[in-house]
Amino acid sequence: MTRLVLHHINKCAGSTLLEYLPQKYAASKVLKVENFVGAGRDFSRVPHDLVSRAGFIHDPSGVTDWKTKQGAITTLAFFRDPVARLVSEWQMVRAWPDAATENSEELARCRADARAGFRSYLLSSEPLLTASSWNQMAAHLLLGDEELWKRRNAFEFLSNPDFARLIRQRALDNLARIDLIGLTERFDESLLLLCLAMEWPDPRPLQNHNVRETATLQQEIDGSTLQLAEACTAIDREIHGEACRMFEARLASLGHPTQAQLKDLVDRAARDRGGRQSRWTLHAMDEPFMGTGWQAREINGFKFSSWMGPAPRAALDLAIDKSADLLLRLRCTNWMRLELLQNLAVSADGARLATDIWSHPSGCYYVDCVVEQRYLDAMRPLLRLELDCGSVASPDGDPRSLGLEFCEIEAGPRGLFSARQLGTP
């Protein structure tokens, strides 16, 4: 299953999606960035083991460009009419309970300004509200650009039109690279397009979360206050317009189906997927697998791993589509001696493979192997992977015989991978 990143832009149906999407992945493959990054937006604080293993990634702050961090990534973002999004956010702040503000004078002041009305909210001198009112969708689409984010947090956009133009261009450029676009105003169609792309069955109805009376409130806003809101969201309105065009282009590529026809396409794609092998797989060692020659799995913090042993040879069967050249990528996180890794022999369906071994800044090593399609056994539904590290040893105080330790084994079409890079081209 392809890795999916949800770029969760605040007040764009993200809470509803967050209840649904993680259920498509093993719990150990769900990465919620907010649990590690916090207000500092420091991507380096996210454990590499979690990033490498993740199938579903929830990014609520645009912390990084995920396509440069991991392979086989599909990115998803929902967008919303910017003024409606801002009205909904105002309503959220206005409704903060006492428990959320009692230990923070800043949050209490923000809530007081929100309760004084939408105009008071927009004109507030509170830095938190100034930042959140100005083009939140564009801010998310900076995708972790540290320099631009710092300049934004210094409110340079209030005094420097050139900076606002830079934000606009960067956000539009990054929007063009988002794979799947949803529109909050057309949620049902958006969900069907998501399911079609991922070849999932239609899950509706879904429980809606954080629903507010935005449409009614928006109609009651006076003209001058509405102009203020539009000024705060000028870039976001352009982003929303482009997202709408991308959404319509996707529907046009399918022949402008009705919602009923779109549901039929989704149902057919989900059925077809059930009858064929996956094109890409990431086998994490916390999962059950068919194979021999492995010690019991270990859990060390966020790291799940298995050692080769008690013999220097191990095997593993992977369910993978064999219709094209494959690339195998094994992540090795420990060894009894480094030369065991350097001399590792890898075979797939009985064919000996050349190995490209490279290190990563996290301290682990990757072993890349190309498997040409002509060597794949079409008569065998599973790919037979065999490893030989030459010898094993027992560390002090450990009775086990160990060779190499692996955390993940990834396989997919050769074209998905860049040489010695985790990201895709």
C-alpha positions in Angstrom: 0.0 0.0 0.0 1.4 3.4 -1.0 2.4 5.7 1.8 -0.1 8.5 2.3 0.6 11.9 3.8 -2.3 14.0 4.9 -1.4 17.7 4.8 -4.0 18.7 7.4 -4.8 22.4 6.9 -6.8 23.7 9.9 -10.6 23.8 9.4 -10.6 21.9 6.1 -12.3 18.7 7.1 -9.0 17.3 8.5 -10.5 16.1 11.8 -13.1 14.0 9.9 -10.4 12.5 7.7 -8.1 11.8 10.6 -10.8 9.5 12.1 -10.9 7.5 8.9 -7.5 7.4 7.2 -5.3 5.8 9.9 -7.7 2.8 10.0 -6.3 1.8 6.6 -2.8 1.1 8.1 -1.3 -0.9 10.8 -1.1 1.1 14.1 2.7 0.8 14.1 2.8 2.4 10.6 0.8 5.5 11.6 2.9 8.6 12.2 1.3 11.7 13.8 3.9 14.4 13.4 2.3 16.6 16.1 3.4 14.1 18.7 7.0 14.9 18.1 7.5 18.3 16.4 5.4 20.6 18.6 5.5 24.3 18.2 9.1 24.3 17.2 8.3 22.6 13.8 11.7 20.8 14.1 11.5 17.8 11.7 14.7 16.4 13.1 12.9 15.5 16.3 10.7 13.0 14.4 12.3 9.5 15.0 13.8 8.2 11.8 12.5 4.7 12.5 8.9 6.0 12.5 9.4 8.0 9.3 11.0 5.0 7.5 8.2 2.6 8.7 5.3 5.0 8.3 2.4 4.1 5.9 0.2 7.0 6.9 1.6 10.3 8.0 -0.5 13.1 9.5 1.1 16.5 9.1 -0.9 19.3 10.6 1.6 22.1 10.1 3.4 21.6 6.8 6.5 20.6 8.6 8.4 19.2 5.6 8.3 18.3 1.9 7.6 14.6 2.4 8.5 13.6 -1.1 12.1 14.3 -0.3 12.0 12.2 2.9 10.6 8.9 1.9 9.8 6.8 -1.2 6.5 5.9 -2.7 4.7 8.9 -1.2 1.2 10.1 -2.2 0.3 13.5 -0.7 -3.2 14.6 0.1 -4.6 18.0 1.0 -8.2 19.3 1.4 -8.9 23.0 0.7 -11.8 25.3 1.6 -13.1 28.7 0.7 -10.7 30.8 2.6 -13.2 33.2 4.2 -15.4 30.3 5.3 -12.3 28.6 6.7 -11.4 31.8 8.6 -14.9 32.1 10.0 -14.8 28.6 11.2 -11.5 29.1 12.9 -12.9 32.2 14.6 -15.8 30.1 15.9 -13.4 27.5 17.2 -11.4 30.1 19.2 -14.6 31.7 20.4 -15.7 28.3 21.7 -12.5 27.4 23.6 -13.5 26.1 27.0 -12.2 27.6 30.2 -9.9 24.6 30.7 -8.0 25.6 27.5 -7.4 29.1 28.6 -7.1 29.1 32.4 -3.3 28.6 32.4 -2.5 31.0 29.5 -3.2 34.7 29.6 -2.4 34.8 25.9 -5.1 32.3 25.0 -7.6 34.0 27.3 -7.0 37.3 25.5 -7.4 35.6 22.1 -10.7 34.1 23.2 -11.9 37.4 24.5 -11.1 39.1 21.2 -12.9 36.3 19.3 -16.0 36.6 21.6 -16.0 40.3 20.9 -16.9 39.5 17.2 -15.4 38.6 13.9 -14.1 42.1 13.2 -12.4 42.2 16.6 -10.9 38.8 15.9 -9.4 40.0 12.5 -8.1 43.3 14.0 -6.7 41.7 17.2 -3.1 42.7 18.1 -2.5 39.2 19.6 0.4 37.7 17.6 -1.3 34.3 17.6 -4.4 35.6 16.0 -2.4 37.8 13.5 -0.5 34.8 12.3 -3.5 32.5 12.2 -5.7 35.0 10.3 -3.2 35.5 7.4 -3.3 33.0 4.6 -3.2 29.7 6.6 -3.3 27.5 3.6 -0.3 29.3 2.0 1.6 29.0 5.3 1.1 25.2 5.4 2.2 24.9 1.8 5.6 26.4 2.6 6.4 22.7 3.5 9.0 23.3 6.1 11.0 26.1 4.5 12.7 27.4 7.6 13.7 30.8 6.4 10.3 31.7 5.0 8.6 30.4 8.1 10.8 32.6 10.4 10.1 35.6 8.3 6.4 34.9 8.4 6.5 34.5 12.2 8.2 38.0 12.3 5.1 39.3 10.4 7.1 40.5 7.5 4.0 40.1 5.4 2.5 43.1 7.1 5.1 45.5 5.7 6.8 43.8 2.7 4.7 43.2 -0.4 7.7 41.4 -2.0 7.6 38.8 0.8 3.9 38.2 0.3 4.6 37.6 -3.4 7.3 35.2 -2.5 5.0 33.3 -0.2 2.4 33.2 -2.9 4.7 31.7 -5.5 6.2 29.1 -3.2 2.8 28.0 -2.0 1.4 27.7 -5.6 4.5 25.8 -6.7 4.1 23.3 -3.8 0.4 23.0 -4.5 1.1 21.8 -8.0 3.1 18.9 -6.5 0.2 17.7 -4.2 -1.0 14.4 -5.6 -4.6 14.3 -4.4 -6.8 17.4 -4.0 -10.0 17.5 -2.0 -12.5 20.4 -1.5 -14.4 20.7 1.8 -17.4 22.1 -0.1 -17.5 18.9 -2.2 -16.5 16.5 0.4 -18.4 13.4 -0.9 -16.9 13.7 -4.4 -13.5 14.4 -2.9 -13.7 11.3 -0.7 -14.7 9.2 -3.7 -11.7 10.5 -5.7 -9.4 9.7 -2.8 -10.8 6.1 -2.6 -10.5 5.7 -6.3 -6.8 6.8 -6.3 -6.0 4.5 -3.4 -8.3 1.7 -4.7 -10.2 1.6 -1.4 -14.0 0.9 -1.1 -16.3 3.8 -0.4 -16.5 4.2 3.4 -19.4 6.5 3.7 -21.1 7.7 5.7 -18.4 9.1 7.9 -18.9 10.9 11.2 -18.4 14.6 10.7 -16.2 16.3 13.3 -15.9 19.9 14.4 -18.9 21.1 12.4 -19.9 24.7 13.0 -22.6 27.1 11.7 -20.1 28.7 9.3 -22.4 29.3 6.3 -25.1 31.0 8.5 -22.5 33.2 10.3 -20.8 34.1 7.0 -24.0 35.5 5.6 -24.3 37.8 8.7 -20.9 39.5 8.2 -21.1 43.1 7.2 -19.4 44.3 4.1 -16.5 46.2 5.6 -15.6 43.2 7.8 -15.9 40.9 4.9 -13.4 43.1 3.0 -11.0 42.7 6.0 -11.3 38.9 5.8 -10.7 38.9 2.0 -7.6 41.0 2.5 -6.3 38.5 5.0 -6.9 35.6 2.7 -5.9 37.1 -0.7 -3.2 34.4 -1.4 -5.4 31.6 0.0 -8.2 32.6 -2.3 -5.8 32.2 -5.3 -4.7 28.8 -3.9 -8.3 27.7 -3.4 -9.1 28.7 -7.0 -6.1 26.7 -8.3 -7.1 23.7 -6.1 -10.6 23.9 -7.6 -9.1 23.9 -11.1 -7.0 20.8 -10.2 -10.1 19.1 -8.8 -12.1 19.8 -11.9 -9.2 18.6 -14.1 -9.2 15.3 -12.2 -13.0 14.8 -12.8 -12.5 15.8 -16.5 -9.9 13.1 -16.8 -12.5 10.6 -15.7 -15.1 11.9 -18.2 -17.0 14.1 -15.7 -18.8 11.2 -14.0 -21.8 11.8 -11.9 -21.5 11.0 -8.2 -23.2 7.6 -8.8 -20.9 6.8 -11.7 -17.9 7.8 -9.5 -19.0 5.4 -6.8 -19.3 2.6 -9.4 -15.7 3.4 -10.5 -14.6 3.2 -6.8 -16.3 -0.1 -6.2 -14.8 -1.6 -9.4 -11.3 -0.4 -8.5 -11.5 -1.8 -5.0 -12.7 -5.2 -6.3 -9.9 -5.3 -9.0 -7.3 -4.5 -6.4 -8.4 -7.4 -4.2 -7.5 -9.8 -7.1 -3.9 -8.7 -7.8 -0.6 -8.4 -6.1 0.6 -5.1 -4.7 3.0 -3.0 -6.8 4.8 -1.8 -3.7 5.3 -3.1 -0.2 7.1 -2.1 2.9 7.6 -5.0 5.3 8.3 -3.8 8.8 9.7 -6.3 11.2 6.9 -5.8 13.7 4.6 -7.6 11.2 4.1 -11.4 10.9 5.9 -12.8 7.9 6.6 -16.0 6.1 10.3 -16.9 6.4 13.0 -18.7 8.2 16.3 -17.9 9.9 15.2 -15.0 12.0 15.4 -14.4 15.7 12.3 -13.2 17.6 11.6 -9.5 16.8 12.8 -6.8 19.1 11.1 -3.6 20.2 13.5 -0.8 21.3 11.7 2.5 21.6 10.3 3.3 18.2 12.5 0.7 16.5 11.1 -2.7 15.5 13.7 -5.2 14.2 14.7 -8.8 13.7 18.2 -10.3 13.7 19.4 -13.0 11.2 20.1 -16.1 13.3 20.9 -18.6 14.6 22.3 -19.4 11.1 23.9 -16.9 8.8 21.2 -17.5 6.2 17.6 -16.2 6.3 14.6 -16.2 3.9 11.5 -14.1 3.5 8.5 -14.3 1.2 7.0 -11.0 -0.1 3.7 -10.5 -1.9 4.6 -8.2 -4.8 3.7 -7.7 -8.4 6.4 -9.3 -10.6 5.4 -7.7 -13.9 8.3 -5.2 -14.0 11.9 -4.7 -12.8 11.9 -4.4 -9.0 14.1 -2.6 -6.5 14.7 -4.2 -3.1 15.7 -1.9 -0.3 16.7 -3.4 3.1 17.4 -1.2 6.1 20.1 -2.6 8.3 20.4 -1.1 11.8 23.0 -3.2 13.5 25.5 -6.0 12.9 27.9 -8.2 14.8 30.7 -7.1 12.5 30.4 -4.5 9.7 32.0 -6.8 7.2 29.0 -9.1 7.5 27.0 -6.3 5.9 29.6 -5.4 3.4 29.7 -9.1 2.2 26.0 -9.7 2.4 24.7 -11.9 -0.4 21.1 -11.3 -1.6 19.1 -13.5 -3.9 15.5 -13.1 -5.2 13.7 -16.1 -6.7 17.0 -17.9 -6.8 18.8 -15.1 -8.8 21.9 -13.6 -7.1 21.7 -9.8 -7.0 24.3 -7.1 -7.0 24.2 -5.0 -3.8 24.6 -1.2 -3.4 25.2 -0.4 0.3 24.9 3.2 1.5 24.7 4.9 4.8 22.1 7.3 6.0 22.6 10.3 8.5 20.4 8.4 11.0 23.2 5.9 11.4 21.6 3.0 9.6 22.7 1.4 6.3 20.6 0.6 3.3 21.1 -2.2 0.9 19.7 -1.7 -2.6 19.3 -4.5 -5.1 17.8 -4.4 -8.6 15.8 -7.5 -9.6 15.3 -7.6 -13.4 11.9 -8.9 -14.4 13.4 -11.7 -16.5 14.8 -13.4 -13.4 11.5 -13.4 -11.6 9.6 -16.6 -11.3 6.2 -15.9 -12.7 5.0 -19.4 -11.6 5.5 -18.5 -8.0 3.0 -15.9 -6.5 5.4 -14.7 -3.8 8.9 -13.3 -4.2 11.4 -15.4 -2.4 14.1 -13.3 -0.8 17.3 -15.0 0.6 20.1 -13.4 2.6 23.5 -14.8 3.5 25.8 -12.8 5.8 28.5 -15.5 6.1 28.7 -16.0 9.8 27.1 -15.3 13.2 28.3 -14.6 16.7 27.0 -14.2 20.2 27.4 -10.8 22.0 28.6 -10.7 25.6 25.8 -11.8 27.9 23.5 -12.8 25.0 23.1 -16.5 24.3 21.7 -15.9 20.8 23.7 -16.3 17.6 23.3 -13.1 15.6 24.3 -11.8 12.2 22.7 -8.6 10.9 19.7 -6.7 12.2 17.0 -5.4 9.8 14.1 -3.0 10.5 12.4 -2.8 7.1 12.5 -4.5 3.7 10.9 -2.5 0.9 10.1 -3.7 -2.6 8.5 -2.0 -5.6 8.9 -1.0 -9.3 12.5 0.2 -10.0 11.2 3.5 -11.3 9.8 4.5 -7.9 13.3 4.8 -6.4 16.2 7.2 -6.8 19.7 5.8 -6.3 20.8 6.3 -2.7 17.9 8.6 -1.8 14.8 7.9 0.3 12.7 10.3 -1.7 11.3 9.8 -5.2 12.4 11.8 -8.3 
